[in-house]
Amino acid sequence: MYKTEDLLKTAKEAIIKNRLIFIEDIIAFLPCHKSTFYEHFPNESDNYKTMFDMLETNRTELKVSMRSKWYKSNAPALQMALMKLICNDDERKMLSMQQTDIT
């Protein structure tokens, strides 16, 4: 039988140590089955939300790091990917190889 506190502690440690970004990643690091995880941490529980927030923090840090690397890169594909993320609609149309105007 698993204790919720022990599973939560293990999950938090795994999130931090391995920079996890998905709930499925947490489940893979825990010694229990997926159904057991959701029995201890229903989607609307505070503990689930805490873990989700931790994952969201990791996800945000990863996105910021990647965009920073793309900005500093000389690789055209990375620069184009970054431009598509930051440009407005008019700039995106100018970058596009195809345009479909539905009016």
C-alpha positions as CSV (number, residue, x, y, z in Angstrom):
1,M,0.0,0.0,0.0
2,Y,1.3,3.4,-1.0
3,K,1.2,6.5,1.2
4,T,0.1,9.7,-0.6
5,E,2.8,11.7,1.2
6,D,5.6,9.3,0.1
7,L,4.4,9.3,-3.5
8,L,4.1,13.1,-3.5
9,K,7.6,13.5,-2.1
10,T,9.0,11.1,-4.7
11,A,7.1,12.9,-7.4
12,K,8.4,16.3,-6.4
13,E,12.0,15.1,-6.2
14,A,11.7,13.5,-9.7
15,I,10.2,16.7,-11.2
16,I,13.0,18.8,-9.9
17,K,15.9,16.3,-10.4
18,N,14.8,15.3,-14.0
19,R,13.2,18.5,-15.1
20,L,10.0,16.6,-16.0
21,I,7.4,18.4,-18.1
22,F,4.5,15.9,-18.4
23,I,2.3,14.1,-15.8
24,E,3.1,10.8,-17.6
25,D,6.7,11.5,-16.8
26,I,6.0,11.6,-13.1
27,I,4.0,8.4,-13.3
28,A,7.0,6.7,-15.0
29,F,9.2,7.7,-12.1
30,L,6.9,6.4,-9.4
31,P,6.8,2.9,-8.1
32,C,3.0,2.6,-8.6
33,H,0.7,2.0,-11.5
34,K,-1.1,4.8,-13.4
35,S,-4.4,4.0,-11.8
36,T,-2.9,4.2,-8.3
37,F,-1.4,7.6,-9.1
38,Y,-4.8,9.0,-10.0
39,E,-6.4,7.4,-6.9
40,H,-3.9,9.3,-4.7
41,F,-3.9,12.4,-6.9
42,P,-7.2,13.1,-8.6
43,N,-7.1,15.9,-11.2
44,E,-8.8,18.4,-9.0
45,S,-6.7,17.7,-5.8
46,D,-4.3,20.3,-4.4
47,N,-1.4,17.8,-4.7
48,Y,-2.1,17.3,-8.4
49,K,-2.3,21.0,-8.9
50,T,1.0,21.5,-7.1
51,M,2.7,18.9,-9.3
52,F,1.1,20.4,-12.4
53,D,2.4,23.8,-11.4
54,M,5.9,22.4,-10.9
55,L,5.7,20.8,-14.4
56,E,4.5,24.1,-15.9
57,T,7.5,25.9,-14.3
58,N,9.9,23.4,-15.9
59,R,8.0,23.8,-19.2
60,T,8.3,27.6,-19.1
61,E,12.0,27.5,-18.2
62,L,12.6,25.1,-21.1
63,K,10.8,27.3,-23.6
64,V,12.6,30.4,-22.5
65,S,16.0,28.5,-22.7
66,M,15.2,27.2,-26.2
67,R,14.1,30.6,-27.5
68,S,17.3,32.1,-26.1
69,K,19.4,29.5,-27.9
70,W,17.4,30.1,-31.2
71,Y,18.0,33.8,-30.9
72,K,21.8,33.3,-30.5
73,S,22.0,30.7,-33.2
74,N,23.1,31.3,-36.8
75,A,21.1,28.3,-38.0
76,P,18.4,29.6,-40.5
77,A,15.9,27.0,-39.5
78,L,16.1,28.0,-35.8
79,Q,15.9,31.7,-36.7
80,M,12.9,31.1,-38.8
81,A,11.2,29.1,-36.0
82,L,11.8,31.9,-33.6
83,M,10.5,34.5,-36.1
84,K,7.3,32.5,-36.5
85,L,6.8,32.5,-32.8
86,I,7.3,36.3,-32.3
87,C,6.0,37.8,-35.6
88,N,2.7,39.4,-36.2
89,D,0.2,38.2,-38.8
90,D,1.4,40.5,-41.6
91,E,5.0,39.4,-41.1
92,R,3.9,35.7,-40.9
93,K,2.1,36.2,-44.3
94,M,5.3,37.6,-45.8
95,L,7.3,34.6,-44.5
96,S,4.9,32.1,-45.8
97,M,5.6,30.2,-49.0
98,Q,1.8,29.7,-49.5
99,Q,-1.0,32.1,-48.8
100,T,-4.7,31.3,-48.8
101,D,-6.9,34.3,-48.4
102,I,-10.4,33.4,-47.4
103,T,-12.7,36.4,-47.4
